[in-house]
Amino acid sequence: MTVPSAFTASLSPAERAACGRNARRRASRSCHGWYETAQRRPDPIQLIERQSADRVPELVPIRYGRMLESPFRFYRGAAAIMAADLAPLPNTGLQVQLCGDAHPLNFRLLASPERRLVFDINDFDETLPGPFEWDVKRLAAGFVTAGRANGFSLKEQNGTVLACARAYRERMREFAGMRTLDIWYAQDDADRLRELLASSMDREDRRRTAKATARARTRTHLRAFERLTRVTAEGRRIAPDPPLITPLAQLAADPSEAGREKELQTLLDGYAQTLPSERRHLLRHYRLVDMARKVVGVGSVGTRCWVLLLLGRDDDDPLLLQAKEAQESVLATHTGGERYDNQGRRVVAGQRLMQTAGDIFLGWTHIVGLDGQGRDFYVRQLWDWKGIAQPETMGPGLLSLFGRLCGASLARAHARSGDPIALTAYLGGSDRFDRALAEFAQSYADQNERDYEALEAACRSGRIRAQRL
């Protein structure tokens, strides 16, 4: 993967800052506040249907059902729609590695390889290089959508976005003054963040954040093992919860699934070859004993996703891996950038570039499915100290604090791949960019609600079928 900021490596700090200031000629900071529905805007429902075309047919209605729960849930599944809406807008040309789907629920507590709890981005299915503001705009509009779901006033909604944007801008300024390796090693340690934010929280907020941190530390692979498996006559196996978790043994009753076990063993073998040699050695200590199809997320529902249960020394020595299908990024048709021979490798490369909490079992592979179609996958651990925030349950104060955390975390991810000096020079010291983001976020939240209503209408008319679980 080409590092987006490589072109600045030979420039002095002053020249890099000039690049950032010159980007204002391409796209002023104030212009980011503008959004209007394009005259030739693609049909949003058609974009969603197009994504569903190559997914598991019986799972697609679950995706629609989850998106219809609320405008905020719809937003989580509408990354392709927003990518198409952002592409025609003026952009800065300041390239970073984009998350591609930086909505608020994509930021959470994760375990680092050193077993520290850190705050970081979690999902990189849509990652590609692109203009930095696309991630920031998706995050900002996501906070307005969450605020509306919570019944916030306009002032409270904007306050959350302004807190997020200011944190991004100020954290980027910190990185602009740091040495390159110091940027790379920077982490957002969960306990340190709680200490820093304690003075900004009331007693209830402090209680909730302490509880969330403690809960995240219980979500280990052993906890996942206890929840997702049971002891059977054949030994430890994945517990069924169809259609959300369907063990291979149940799928095997369908004649079209014959040969799936061999396919997944091939997947595991190919994935192992993408791991560093010491991780391959570690993986050899485990044997594959069961597998199940799993429904994940909102926008990802219907993509092929498997839970792989491996055991080491005995039944109390488990490893749970998740193998998730990687399709082309929703950004790909809009960035004109790199194309990948393996989309799983794209996801892994983007994650390693942006995320500090690297999974030691992160890898990728390609297999030919039972239908003769080639598909790409990436593999990672299932649950390893993952603490998930619930923005829809937060009050204005706590959501603003969460916005600050997300904005600062996104700045760190962008600083690892982009040019923090150029980005800081572009953003400047005023709140002009922050205020533009708040204006954009309101306009785009309106657009999201119209698209949500269009999906409701498509369901009522029978154009799509939704299944609510």
C-alpha positions as CSV (number, residue, x, y, z in Angstrom):
1,M,0.0,0.0,0.0
2,T,1.4,3.4,-1.0
3,V,1.7,5.8,2.0
4,P,-0.4,8.8,1.1
5,S,2.0,11.3,2.6
6,A,5.1,9.9,0.9
7,F,5.4,12.9,-1.4
8,T,6.1,15.2,1.5
9,A,9.0,13.3,2.9
10,S,11.6,15.3,1.0
11,L,10.0,18.7,1.9
12,S,10.9,20.9,4.9
13,P,8.3,21.6,7.6
14,A,7.8,25.1,6.1
15,E,7.2,23.6,2.7
16,R,4.8,21.1,4.1
17,A,2.9,23.8,5.9
18,A,2.7,25.8,2.6
19,C,1.1,22.7,1.0
20,G,-1.6,22.7,3.6
21,R,-2.3,26.5,3.3
22,N,-2.4,26.1,-0.5
23,A,-5.0,23.5,-0.2
24,R,-7.4,26.2,0.9
25,R,-7.4,27.4,-2.8
26,R,-8.9,24.0,-3.8
27,A,-11.4,23.9,-0.9
28,S,-11.8,26.7,1.6
29,R,-12.5,25.7,5.2
30,S,-15.9,27.4,5.0
31,C,-16.9,25.5,1.9
32,H,-17.1,22.3,3.9
33,G,-20.3,23.6,5.4
34,W,-22.2,23.4,2.1
35,Y,-24.3,20.4,1.2
36,E,-27.2,20.1,-1.2
37,T,-28.8,17.1,-2.8
38,A,-27.2,16.7,-6.3
39,Q,-29.6,16.9,-9.2
40,R,-28.3,13.6,-10.6
41,R,-27.9,12.0,-7.2
42,P,-28.0,8.2,-7.4
43,D,-31.1,6.5,-6.1
44,P,-30.0,5.6,-2.5
45,I,-32.1,2.4,-2.4
46,Q,-30.6,1.3,-5.6
47,L,-27.1,1.7,-4.1
48,I,-28.1,-0.4,-1.2
49,E,-29.7,-3.1,-3.4
50,R,-26.5,-3.1,-5.6
51,Q,-24.5,-3.9,-2.5
52,S,-26.8,-6.7,-1.6
53,A,-26.6,-8.4,-5.0
54,D,-23.7,-10.7,-4.1
55,R,-24.6,-11.3,-0.5
56,V,-26.2,-14.3,1.2
57,P,-29.8,-13.9,-0.1
58,E,-31.5,-15.2,3.1
59,L,-29.6,-12.7,5.3
60,V,-30.2,-9.5,3.2
61,P,-33.7,-8.9,4.8
62,I,-32.0,-8.9,8.2
63,R,-29.7,-6.0,6.9
64,Y,-32.8,-4.0,5.8
65,G,-34.5,-4.8,9.1
66,R,-31.6,-3.4,11.1
67,M,-31.3,-0.3,9.0
68,L,-35.0,0.4,9.5
69,E,-34.7,0.4,13.3
70,S,-33.9,4.2,13.3
71,P,-32.3,6.9,11.2
72,F,-29.1,6.3,13.3
73,R,-29.1,2.6,12.5
74,F,-29.7,3.4,8.8
75,Y,-26.7,5.7,8.9
76,R,-24.5,2.9,10.0
77,G,-25.4,0.9,6.9
78,A,-25.3,3.8,4.4
79,A,-21.6,4.3,3.9
80,A,-22.0,3.7,0.1
81,I,-24.7,6.4,-0.1
82,M,-22.5,8.9,1.8
83,A,-19.4,8.1,-0.3
84,A,-21.4,8.9,-3.4
85,D,-22.6,12.2,-1.9
86,L,-19.1,13.3,-0.7
87,A,-17.4,12.5,-4.0
88,P,-18.8,15.5,-6.0
89,L,-18.0,18.1,-3.3
90,P,-14.8,20.2,-3.3
91,N,-12.0,18.4,-1.6
92,T,-8.7,19.5,-0.2
93,G,-6.5,16.9,-1.9
94,L,-4.8,16.3,1.4
95,Q,-4.6,12.6,1.4
96,V,-4.6,10.2,4.3
97,Q,-5.5,6.6,4.8
98,L,-9.3,6.8,5.3
99,C,-11.3,4.5,7.6
100,G,-14.0,5.0,5.0
101,D,-16.8,4.4,7.5
102,A,-15.9,6.6,10.5
103,H,-19.3,6.7,12.2
104,P,-19.4,7.0,16.0
105,L,-20.0,3.3,16.7
106,N,-16.8,2.4,14.9
107,F,-14.7,3.8,17.8
108,R,-14.3,1.6,20.8
109,L,-12.1,0.1,23.5
110,L,-9.7,-2.5,22.2
111,A,-6.9,-4.6,23.6
112,S,-3.4,-3.9,22.4
113,P,-0.9,-6.7,21.8
114,E,0.7,-5.6,25.1
115,R,-2.7,-6.3,26.8
116,R,-3.5,-2.6,27.5
117,L,-7.0,-1.3,27.0
118,V,-6.9,1.5,24.3
119,F,-9.4,3.6,22.5
120,D,-9.2,3.2,18.7
121,I,-11.0,2.7,15.4
122,N,-12.4,-0.9,15.1
123,D,-13.6,-1.5,11.6
124,F,-11.7,-0.9,8.3
125,D,-13.9,-2.7,5.7
126,E,-14.0,0.4,3.6
127,T,-10.4,1.7,4.1
128,L,-8.7,3.4,1.2
129,P,-6.5,6.6,0.7
130,G,-8.6,9.7,0.1
131,P,-9.1,13.3,1.3
132,F,-9.0,13.6,5.1
133,E,-12.3,15.5,5.4
134,W,-14.4,12.6,4.2
135,D,-13.8,10.7,7.4
136,V,-14.3,13.8,9.5
137,K,-17.6,14.6,7.8
138,R,-18.9,11.1,8.3
139,L,-18.1,11.2,11.9
140,A,-19.6,14.7,12.4
141,A,-22.9,13.8,10.7
142,G,-23.0,10.6,12.7
143,F,-23.0,12.6,15.9
144,V,-25.8,14.8,14.8
145,T,-27.8,11.7,13.8
146,A,-27.2,10.2,17.3
147,G,-28.0,13.5,19.0
148,R,-31.4,13.6,17.2
149,A,-32.1,10.1,18.2
150,N,-31.6,11.2,21.8
151,G,-33.9,14.2,21.4
152,F,-31.1,16.8,21.7
153,S,-31.7,20.4,20.9
154,L,-30.0,22.0,17.9
155,K,-27.5,23.7,20.2
156,E,-26.7,20.4,21.9
157,Q,-26.3,18.6,18.5
158,N,-24.0,21.3,17.3
159,G,-22.1,21.3,20.5
160,T,-21.2,17.6,20.1
161,V,-19.9,18.2,16.6
162,L,-17.9,21.3,17.6
163,A,-16.3,19.3,20.4
164,C,-15.4,16.5,18.0
165,A,-14.0,18.9,15.4
166,R,-12.0,20.9,17.9
167,A,-10.5,17.7,19.3
168,Y,-9.4,16.6,15.8
169,R,-7.9,20.0,15.0
170,E,-6.0,20.4,18.3
171,R,-4.8,16.8,18.4
172,M,-3.5,17.2,14.8
173,R,-1.6,20.3,15.9
174,E,0.0,18.2,18.7
175,F,1.1,15.6,16.1
176,A,2.5,18.4,13.8
177,G,5.0,19.2,16.5
178,M,6.0,15.6,17.2
179,R,8.8,13.4,15.8
180,T,7.7,10.8,13.3
181,L,8.3,7.8,15.5
182,D,6.5,9.5,18.5
183,I,3.4,9.8,16.3
184,W,3.6,6.1,15.3
185,Y,3.9,5.0,18.9
186,A,1.1,7.3,20.3
187,Q,-1.8,5.4,21.9
188,D,-5.0,6.5,23.6
189,D,-4.7,4.5,26.8
190,A,-8.2,4.0,28.3
191,D,-7.2,4.6,32.0
192,R,-5.3,7.8,31.1
193,L,-8.2,9.1,29.1
194,R,-10.5,8.6,32.0
195,E,-8.2,10.6,34.2
196,L,-7.9,13.4,31.7
197,L,-11.6,13.7,31.2
198,A,-12.7,13.2,34.9
199,S,-12.9,16.9,35.6
200,S,-15.3,17.3,32.6
201,M,-17.7,14.6,33.8
202,D,-20.3,14.6,36.5
203,R,-20.6,11.7,39.0
204,E,-23.0,9.7,36.7
205,D,-20.8,10.0,33.7
206,R,-17.7,8.9,35.7
207,R,-19.7,5.9,36.9
208,R,-20.8,5.0,33.4
209,T,-17.3,5.3,31.9
210,A,-15.7,3.2,34.7
211,K,-18.4,0.6,34.2
212,A,-17.8,0.6,30.4
213,T,-14.0,0.2,30.9
214,A,-14.5,-2.7,33.4
215,R,-17.0,-4.4,31.0
216,A,-14.6,-4.1,28.1
217,R,-11.9,-6.0,30.2
218,T,-14.3,-8.9,30.6
219,R,-15.0,-9.2,26.9
220,T,-12.0,-11.5,26.4
221,H,-11.7,-14.5,24.0
222,L,-12.5,-16.7,27.1
223,R,-15.8,-14.8,27.6
224,A,-16.6,-15.2,23.9
225,F,-15.8,-18.8,24.2
226,E,-18.2,-19.3,27.2
227,R,-21.0,-17.4,25.5
228,L,-20.7,-18.8,22.0
229,T,-20.0,-22.5,22.7
230,R,-21.4,-25.5,24.5
231,V,-20.3,-29.0,25.4
232,T,-21.9,-31.7,23.2
233,A,-21.4,-35.4,22.7
234,E,-18.8,-34.6,20.1
235,G,-17.0,-32.2,22.4
236,R,-17.0,-28.4,22.6
237,R,-19.0,-26.9,19.7
238,I,-20.4,-23.5,18.7
239,A,-23.9,-23.0,20.1
240,P,-26.6,-22.3,17.5
241,D,-28.6,-19.1,17.4
242,P,-30.1,-19.1,13.9
243,P,-30.2,-17.1,11.8
244,L,-27.6,-14.9,13.7
245,I,-25.2,-17.9,14.4
246,T,-25.7,-21.0,12.4
247,P,-23.2,-23.8,12.9
248,L,-21.9,-25.6,9.9
249,A,-23.5,-28.9,11.0
250,Q,-26.9,-27.2,10.6
251,L,-26.0,-25.6,7.2
252,A,-24.9,-29.0,6.0
253,A,-28.5,-30.2,5.8
254,D,-28.7,-28.0,2.7
255,P,-27.3,-29.9,-0.3
256,S,-25.8,-26.7,-1.6
257,E,-23.5,-26.5,1.5
258,A,-21.8,-29.9,0.8
259,G,-18.1,-29.3,0.8
260,R,-18.2,-26.2,3.0
261,E,-16.0,-27.7,5.7
262,K,-13.2,-28.4,3.2
263,E,-13.7,-24.8,1.8
264,L,-13.2,-23.3,5.3
265,Q,-10.2,-25.5,6.0
266,T,-8.7,-24.1,2.8
267,L,-9.5,-20.6,4.0
268,L,-7.7,-21.2,7.3
269,D,-4.7,-22.7,5.6
270,G,-4.4,-19.9,3.1
271,Y,-4.8,-17.3,5.9
272,A,-2.0,-18.8,7.9
273,Q,0.4,-18.1,5.1
274,T,-0.2,-14.4,5.4
275,L,0.9,-14.3,9.1
276,P,4.5,-13.6,10.2
277,S,6.4,-16.9,10.8
278,E,6.2,-16.6,14.6
279,R,2.4,-16.2,14.4
280,R,2.1,-19.2,12.1
281,H,4.0,-21.2,14.6
282,L,1.6,-20.0,17.3
283,L,-1.4,-20.9,15.2
284,R,-0.1,-24.5,14.7
285,H,-0.7,-25.1,18.4
286,Y,-4.4,-25.0,17.7
287,R,-6.7,-27.4,15.8
288,L,-10.0,-26.4,14.0
289,V,-13.0,-28.1,15.7
290,D,-16.1,-26.2,14.6
291,M,-17.3,-23.3,12.4
292,A,-20.5,-21.3,12.1
293,R,-21.9,-18.6,9.9
294,K,-22.4,-15.3,11.8
295,V,-24.4,-12.2,11.1
296,V,-22.4,-9.1,12.0
297,G,-23.1,-5.3,12.2
298,V,-25.6,-3.4,10.1
299,G,-24.0,-2.5,6.8
300,S,-22.1,-5.8,6.7
301,V,-25.1,-8.1,7.1
302,G,-25.2,-10.6,4.3
303,T,-21.5,-10.7,3.6
304,R,-20.1,-14.1,4.3
305,C,-18.7,-14.2,7.8
306,W,-17.6,-17.3,9.7
307,V,-16.6,-17.9,13.3
308,L,-13.9,-20.5,13.6
309,L,-13.4,-22.4,16.9
310,L,-9.9,-23.7,17.5
311,L,-8.7,-25.5,20.5
312,G,-5.1,-25.8,21.8
313,R,-4.0,-28.0,24.8
314,D,-7.6,-28.9,25.7
315,D,-11.2,-27.6,25.8
316,D,-10.1,-24.8,28.1
317,D,-7.5,-23.4,25.7
318,P,-9.6,-21.8,22.9
319,L,-9.0,-19.5,20.1
320,L,-12.0,-17.9,18.3
321,L,-11.3,-16.3,14.9
322,Q,-13.7,-14.4,12.7
323,A,-13.2,-14.7,8.9
324,K,-15.2,-11.9,7.2
325,E,-15.7,-11.4,3.5
326,A,-14.0,-8.3,2.1
327,Q,-15.6,-6.7,-0.8
328,E,-14.5,-3.6,-2.8
329,S,-14.5,-0.4,-0.7
330,V,-17.5,1.9,-1.2
331,L,-14.8,4.6,-1.8
332,A,-13.2,2.7,-4.7
333,T,-15.3,4.2,-7.6
334,H,-14.8,7.7,-6.2
335,T,-11.1,8.0,-5.3
336,G,-9.6,6.7,-8.5
337,G,-6.8,5.3,-6.4
338,E,-5.2,2.0,-5.9
339,R,-6.8,-1.3,-6.9
340,Y,-6.1,-4.4,-5.0
341,D,-5.8,-8.0,-6.1
342,N,-7.2,-9.0,-2.7
343,Q,-9.7,-6.9,-0.8
344,G,-8.8,-8.7,2.4
345,R,-5.3,-7.6,2.1
346,R,-6.5,-4.0,1.5
347,V,-8.4,-4.1,4.8
348,V,-5.5,-5.5,6.7
349,A,-3.0,-3.0,5.2
350,G,-5.3,-0.1,6.1
351,Q,-5.9,-1.4,9.6
352,R,-2.2,-1.8,10.2
353,L,-1.5,1.7,9.0
354,M,-4.2,3.4,11.0
355,Q,-4.7,1.4,14.2
356,T,-2.4,1.2,17.2
357,A,-4.2,-1.8,18.7
358,G,-3.0,-4.3,16.2
359,D,-4.5,-7.9,16.4
360,I,-1.7,-10.5,16.4
361,F,-3.9,-12.8,14.4
362,L,-4.8,-10.3,11.7
363,G,-4.4,-11.7,8.2
364,W,-6.2,-12.3,4.8
365,T,-6.8,-15.0,2.2
366,H,-8.7,-15.8,-1.0
367,I,-10.8,-18.9,-1.7
368,V,-13.0,-20.2,-4.5
369,G,-16.5,-20.8,-3.0
370,L,-18.8,-23.7,-3.6
371,D,-20.5,-21.6,-6.3
372,G,-17.3,-21.3,-8.2
373,Q,-16.9,-17.6,-7.3
374,G,-13.6,-16.3,-5.9
375,R,-14.0,-14.3,-2.7
376,D,-11.5,-12.4,-0.4
377,F,-11.6,-12.6,3.4
378,Y,-9.7,-11.1,6.3
379,V,-9.3,-12.8,9.6
380,R,-9.0,-11.5,13.1
381,Q,-9.8,-12.5,16.7
382,L,-13.4,-12.5,17.7
383,W,-13.8,-10.3,20.8
384,D,-10.6,-9.3,22.5
385,W,-11.4,-6.6,25.1
386,K,-13.9,-4.8,22.8
387,G,-15.9,-2.1,24.6
388,I,-18.8,-0.8,22.6
389,A,-20.2,2.7,23.3
390,Q,-23.9,3.4,23.1
391,P,-24.3,6.9,21.7
392,E,-28.1,6.6,21.6
393,T,-28.2,6.4,25.4
394,M,-25.8,9.3,26.2
395,G,-26.8,12.7,27.4
396,P,-25.4,15.9,25.7
397,G,-22.4,16.2,28.1
398,L,-21.3,12.6,27.7
399,L,-21.9,12.5,24.0
400,S,-19.7,15.6,23.6
401,L,-17.0,13.9,25.6
402,F,-17.3,10.8,23.4
403,G,-17.1,13.2,20.4
404,R,-13.8,14.6,21.7
405,L,-12.4,11.0,22.1
406,C,-13.4,10.1,18.6
407,G,-12.1,13.3,17.0
408,A,-8.7,12.9,18.8
409,S,-8.5,9.2,17.8
410,L,-9.3,9.9,14.2
411,A,-6.6,12.6,14.1
412,R,-4.1,10.1,15.4
413,A,-5.0,7.6,12.7
414,H,-4.8,10.3,10.0
415,A,-1.4,11.6,11.4
416,R,0.1,8.1,11.0
417,S,-0.6,8.0,7.3
418,G,-1.0,11.6,6.2
419,D,1.0,14.8,6.8
420,P,0.1,16.4,10.2
421,I,2.0,19.5,9.4
422,A,0.1,20.1,6.1
423,L,-3.2,19.2,7.8
424,T,-2.6,21.6,10.7
425,A,-1.7,24.4,8.4
426,Y,-4.9,23.8,6.4
427,L,-7.1,23.6,9.5
428,G,-5.5,26.7,11.1
429,G,-6.0,28.0,14.7
430,S,-9.6,29.3,14.4
431,D,-12.8,27.3,14.6
432,R,-13.8,28.1,11.0
433,F,-13.5,24.4,9.9
434,D,-15.3,23.3,13.1
435,R,-18.3,25.6,12.4
436,A,-18.4,24.5,8.8
437,L,-18.5,20.8,9.9
438,A,-21.4,21.5,12.2
439,E,-23.3,23.1,9.4
440,F,-22.6,20.2,7.0
441,A,-23.5,17.7,9.7
442,Q,-27.0,19.2,10.1
443,S,-27.6,19.2,6.4
444,Y,-26.4,15.7,5.9
445,A,-28.5,14.4,8.9
446,D,-31.5,15.8,7.0
447,Q,-30.4,13.9,3.9
448,N,-30.0,10.8,5.9
449,E,-33.5,11.1,7.3
450,R,-34.9,11.4,3.8
451,D,-33.0,8.3,2.7
452,Y,-34.3,6.5,5.7
453,E,-37.9,7.4,4.8
454,A,-37.2,6.2,1.2
455,L,-36.1,2.8,2.6
456,E,-39.3,2.7,4.7
457,A,-41.3,3.4,1.5
458,A,-39.5,0.7,-0.4
459,C,-40.3,-1.8,2.3
460,R,-44.0,-0.8,2.3
461,S,-44.2,-1.0,-1.5
462,G,-42.7,-4.5,-1.5
463,R,-39.5,-3.4,-3.3
464,I,-37.4,-4.7,-0.5
465,R,-38.2,-7.2,2.2
466,A,-37.1,-6.5,5.8
467,Q,-36.8,-9.0,8.6
468,R,-36.7,-7.6,12.2
469,L,-35.2,-9.8,14.8
